[in-house]
Protein backbone atom coordinates (compact mmCIF):
# COMPACT_ATOMS: atom_id res chain seq x y z
CA UNK A 1 0.00 0.00 0.00
CA UNK A 2 1.57 3.25 -1.16
CA UNK A 3 1.57 6.64 0.54
CA UNK A 4 -0.77 8.03 -2.11
CA UNK A 5 -3.18 5.17 -1.46
CA UNK A 6 -3.19 5.99 2.26
CA UNK A 7 -3.95 9.65 1.55
CA UNK A 8 -6.69 8.70 -0.91
CA UNK A 9 -8.17 6.31 1.66
CA UNK A 10 -8.21 8.96 4.40
CA UNK A 11 -9.80 11.56 2.13
CA UNK A 12 -12.41 9.10 0.87
CA UNK A 13 -13.23 7.89 4.38
CA UNK A 14 -13.74 11.40 5.74
CA UNK A 15 -15.81 12.38 2.70
CA UNK A 16 -18.04 9.34 3.04
CA UNK A 17 -18.50 9.92 6.77
CA UNK A 18 -19.67 13.48 6.12
CA UNK A 19 -22.45 12.45 3.70
CA UNK A 20 -25.74 12.67 5.64
CA UNK A 21 -27.60 9.38 5.87
CA UNK A 22 -29.19 6.91 8.25
CA UNK A 23 -26.56 7.53 10.94
CA UNK A 24 -27.08 11.28 10.95
CA UNK A 25 -30.86 10.94 11.14
CA UNK A 26 -30.63 8.39 13.95
CA UNK A 27 -28.13 10.47 15.93
CA UNK A 28 -30.36 13.54 15.62
CA UNK A 29 -33.38 11.56 16.82
CA UNK A 30 -31.63 9.99 19.79
CA UNK A 31 -30.07 13.31 20.81
CA UNK A 32 -33.50 14.91 20.86
CA UNK A 33 -34.97 12.01 22.84
CA UNK A 34 -32.28 11.26 25.39
CA UNK A 35 -29.64 13.96 25.33
CA UNK A 36 -25.89 13.45 25.24
CA UNK A 37 -25.85 10.06 26.97
CA UNK A 38 -28.28 8.55 24.49
CA UNK A 39 -26.40 10.13 21.59
CA UNK A 40 -23.07 8.65 22.72
CA UNK A 41 -24.68 5.22 23.09
CA UNK A 42 -26.17 5.57 19.61
CA UNK A 43 -22.79 6.39 18.08
CA UNK A 44 -21.26 3.39 19.86
CA UNK A 45 -23.97 1.12 18.47
CA UNK A 46 -23.64 2.48 14.95
CA UNK A 47 -19.89 2.06 14.94
CA UNK A 48 -20.10 -1.53 16.17
CA UNK A 49 -22.38 -2.13 13.18
CA UNK A 50 -19.91 -0.45 10.82
CA UNK A 51 -17.09 -2.50 12.36
CA UNK A 52 -18.98 -5.74 11.75
CA UNK A 53 -19.43 -5.02 8.04
CA UNK A 54 -15.95 -3.54 7.63
CA UNK A 55 -14.24 -6.56 9.20
CA UNK A 56 -16.54 -8.93 7.32
CA UNK A 57 -15.46 -7.27 4.08
CA UNK A 58 -11.79 -7.35 5.10
CA UNK A 59 -12.06 -11.07 5.84
CA UNK A 60 -13.98 -11.74 2.64
CA UNK A 61 -17.19 -12.79 4.42
CA UNK A 62 -19.58 -10.14 3.13
CA UNK A 63 -18.77 -11.16 -0.45
CA UNK A 64 -21.09 -14.10 0.25
CA UNK A 65 -23.92 -11.65 0.90
CA UNK A 66 -23.24 -9.83 -2.36
CA UNK A 67 -23.02 -13.12 -4.28
CA UNK A 68 -26.30 -14.43 -2.87
CA UNK A 69 -29.33 -12.63 -4.28
CA UNK A 70 -31.63 -14.23 -1.71
CA UNK A 71 -29.44 -13.23 1.25
CA UNK A 72 -29.16 -9.67 -0.05
CA UNK A 73 -32.90 -9.32 -0.63
CA UNK A 74 -33.71 -10.70 2.83
CA UNK A 75 -31.34 -8.19 4.44
CA UNK A 76 -32.76 -5.43 2.25
CA UNK A 77 -36.33 -6.17 3.39
CA UNK A 78 -35.17 -6.23 7.01
CA UNK A 79 -33.35 -2.94 6.48
CA UNK A 80 -36.43 -1.31 4.97
CA UNK A 81 -38.58 -2.53 7.87
CA UNK A 82 -36.12 -1.24 10.48
CA UNK A 83 -35.93 2.22 8.91
CA UNK A 84 -39.71 2.47 8.54
CA UNK A 85 -40.32 1.38 12.14
CA UNK A 86 -37.87 3.92 13.55
CA UNK A 87 -39.20 6.59 11.20
CA UNK A 88 -42.86 6.03 12.04
CA UNK A 89 -42.07 5.97 15.76
CA UNK A 90 -40.35 9.32 15.41
CA UNK A 91 -43.25 10.79 13.44
CA UNK A 92 -45.75 9.65 16.07
CA UNK A 93 -43.65 10.78 19.04
CA UNK A 94 -45.23 13.13 21.54
CA UNK A 95 -43.71 15.72 23.81
CA UNK A 96 -42.47 14.21 27.06
CA UNK A 97 -41.04 15.80 30.21
CA UNK A 98 -37.32 16.50 30.19
CA UNK A 99 -36.79 13.99 32.97
CA UNK A 100 -38.05 11.15 30.78
CA UNK A 101 -35.30 9.77 28.55
CA UNK A 102 -34.75 6.44 26.80
CA UNK A 103 -32.19 4.13 28.42
CA UNK A 104 -28.73 4.20 26.85
CA UNK A 105 -29.01 0.48 26.18
CA UNK A 106 -31.96 1.14 23.89
CA UNK A 107 -30.02 3.86 22.09
CA UNK A 108 -27.06 1.52 21.59
CA UNK A 109 -29.34 -1.16 20.11
CA UNK A 110 -31.01 1.39 17.84
CA UNK A 111 -27.65 2.48 16.42
CA UNK A 112 -26.47 -1.11 16.09
CA UNK A 113 -29.61 -2.39 14.38
CA UNK A 114 -29.82 0.34 11.73
CA UNK A 115 -26.28 -0.43 10.55
CA UNK A 116 -26.42 -4.21 10.84
CA UNK A 117 -29.64 -4.22 8.81
CA UNK A 118 -28.17 -1.97 6.12
CA UNK A 119 -27.34 -4.06 3.01
CA UNK A 120 -25.91 -1.02 1.24
CA UNK A 121 -23.31 -0.71 3.98
CA UNK A 122 -22.28 -4.33 3.44
CA UNK A 123 -22.01 -3.93 -0.34
CA UNK A 124 -20.20 -0.64 0.06
CA UNK A 125 -17.66 -2.19 2.42
CA UNK A 126 -16.92 -4.92 -0.13
CA UNK A 127 -16.34 -2.41 -2.93
CA UNK A 128 -14.67 0.35 -0.89
CA UNK A 129 -11.81 -1.24 1.04
CA UNK A 130 -10.18 -3.30 -1.76
CA UNK A 131 -9.73 -0.19 -3.92
CA UNK A 132 -6.84 0.98 -1.75
CA UNK A 133 -4.71 -2.16 -1.72
CA UNK A 134 -2.82 -3.95 -4.44
CA UNK A 135 -4.23 -7.28 -5.68
CA UNK A 136 -3.05 -10.15 -3.52
CA UNK A 137 -2.28 -7.94 -0.52
CA UNK A 138 -2.17 -9.60 2.87
CA UNK A 139 -5.49 -9.89 4.67
CA UNK A 140 -4.18 -7.92 7.65
CA UNK A 141 -3.83 -4.82 5.44
CA UNK A 142 -7.57 -4.86 4.78
CA UNK A 143 -8.23 -5.40 8.48
CA UNK A 144 -6.14 -2.32 9.32
CA UNK A 145 -8.09 -0.31 6.73
CA UNK A 146 -11.36 -1.57 8.20
CA UNK A 147 -10.33 -0.44 11.67
CA UNK A 148 -9.16 2.93 10.32
CA UNK A 149 -12.48 3.39 8.53
CA UNK A 150 -14.39 2.77 11.78
CA UNK A 151 -12.15 5.20 13.67
CA UNK A 152 -12.65 7.94 11.07
CA UNK A 153 -16.41 7.38 11.00
CA UNK A 154 -16.49 7.52 14.80
CA UNK A 155 -14.52 10.76 14.90
CA UNK A 156 -16.95 12.39 12.50
CA UNK A 157 -20.01 11.43 14.53
CA UNK A 158 -18.31 12.54 17.75
CA UNK A 159 -17.72 15.90 16.08
CA UNK A 160 -21.43 16.11 15.24
CA UNK A 161 -22.20 15.14 18.82
CA UNK A 162 -19.91 17.88 20.13
CA UNK A 163 -21.81 20.42 18.04
CA UNK A 164 -25.14 19.07 19.25
CA UNK A 165 -23.95 19.28 22.85
CA UNK A 166 -23.67 23.05 22.47
CA UNK A 167 -27.40 23.28 21.79
CA UNK A 168 -28.48 20.37 24.02
CA UNK A 169 -30.48 22.66 26.34
CA UNK A 170 -32.55 23.80 23.39
CA UNK A 171 -33.02 20.20 22.24
CA UNK A 172 -34.55 19.35 25.62
CA UNK A 173 -37.49 21.66 25.08
CA UNK A 174 -40.60 19.56 24.32
CA UNK A 175 -41.54 21.46 21.17
CA UNK A 176 -38.02 21.39 19.78
CA UNK A 177 -37.69 17.72 20.67
CA UNK A 178 -40.89 16.83 18.82
CA UNK A 179 -39.88 18.93 15.82
CA UNK A 180 -36.54 17.11 15.61
CA UNK A 181 -38.33 13.78 15.98
CA UNK A 182 -40.49 14.73 13.00
CA UNK A 183 -37.51 15.76 10.90
CA UNK A 184 -35.55 12.61 11.69
CA UNK A 185 -38.71 10.53 11.19
CA UNK A 186 -39.23 11.93 7.69
CA UNK A 187 -35.56 11.27 6.91
CA UNK A 188 -35.69 7.67 8.16
CA UNK A 189 -38.92 6.88 6.33
CA UNK A 190 -37.53 8.49 3.20
CA UNK A 191 -34.34 6.42 3.42
CA UNK A 192 -36.42 3.28 3.98
CA UNK A 193 -38.58 4.00 0.93
CA UNK A 194 -35.47 4.76 -1.13
CA UNK A 195 -33.90 1.44 -0.11
CA UNK A 196 -37.14 -0.38 -1.00
CA UNK A 197 -37.45 1.31 -4.40
CA UNK A 198 -33.80 0.86 -5.33
CA UNK A 199 -34.09 -2.90 -4.89
Secondary structure by P-SEA (a helix, b strand, c coil): ccaaaaaaaaaaaaaaaacccaaaaaaaaaaacccaaaaaaaaaaaaaaaaaaaaaaaacccccccccaaaaaaaaaaaaaaaaaaaaaaaacccccccccccaaaaaaaaaaaaaacaaaaaaaaacccccccccccaaaaaaaaaaaaaaaaaaaaaaaaaaaaaccccccaaaaaaaaaaaaaaaaaaaaaaaaac
